[in-house]
Amino acid sequence: MQSKRVVITGVGAVSPYGAGTESLWQGLTSGCSAVGPLQGAEDIIGLTTKVAGVVPPLNMRRIPRKDRRSMSRMSQFAWLAAHEALTQAAVGDDLLTGGRFGISVGSTVGSVDAIEEFFEEFLRERSLEQVRSTTFFKVMGHSIAANLAQALGVTGRVLAPAAACSTGTQAVGLGWENVAWGRQDVMLCGGADEFSALTSATFDIMNAASNGANHRPEAASRPFDTERDGIVCAEGAGLIVLESLEHAQQRGAPILAEIIGFASNVSPTNIVNPDSDSIQACMRLAMADAGVGAEDIDYVNAHATGTLLGDIAEGRAIEALFGDRPPVSSLKGHMGHTMAASGALELIASMCMMREGQVLPTLNLHAPDTACGKINLPDVVQPHGIKTIIKNSFALGGVNSVLVIRSYV
């Protein structure tokens, strides 16, 4: 069976810069960091990192109360991003409820805030009397996808992949496959996560969280830099509307870009440390899926989180495939690592670069680490025609996911 061409017709973002794709783009192009002090860090014994990329206060009362009651903050972020994406794609109720519209949206885990709230009460009182009946709907693994389906009235497929930091890219890839093979006409795809100090603590325990620039939060996240010292955790949501080209053309939807390839693999060599060979293999698979070669890639949006080993593994994989030709940058220097949201959020930002014909540099990259390979790391905004992009995402557990996106022609 011939697969269908799949295009992007709407995008929506909630990031540490605020709500909306335009806020994301303005924040990134301002060259200012969205990372700030981690409030309450001093109250947690043993937590050494004291910085985070947190979404500023938003008006969540836009969400009807009946839907909001079962939503954690990450589901609320996803609701806002979904509405932006659906509005841009001009998706109406008939399409949402017709059975040919699906959802593929994931998070790292269920709401950490809700889990903490539950156990704080239960362990103190050994009682369930104060537990709210809606708590479970915030902590279940498919909380975001289920809440979106309920709020939007979706009756098609609902998928909720969970692959830690690879989640958002994997969710878009699975949505792409559903549309490409005709299982659904339209898919709402992406990822979301809410910040918790316990998330930062998880990386802190593994010595993978940044703590060397607590006094200068804006300089804490430094992918590919010799002075990098770990991840800065952040939060947000990135949602993308995918549909077949013929479906988009029939209903006159705006076409923003085209997804032409996707791959996901895993390295069983180590559950923590990234595997450069496996990362390289995943990029190679994605390009083969897209029917393009390394010479066709105009920009690589790196996963690069600012960890010592992760950036080296990815940089060397990029060098092995592309040499020092296409520009490479990571957006985590700007806003930290938005976890499950990062794949889709950074994909949206990469589409903005494609639209504007420019590549954004990696913020806080002043002295590129030669151990990351000889790759092209711009240090300023670089005018650059972009037709084809690779978007990388990698996760603890050895899971790699890569998308190939092309301007619509």
Disulfide bonds with the S-S distance in Angstrom:
none
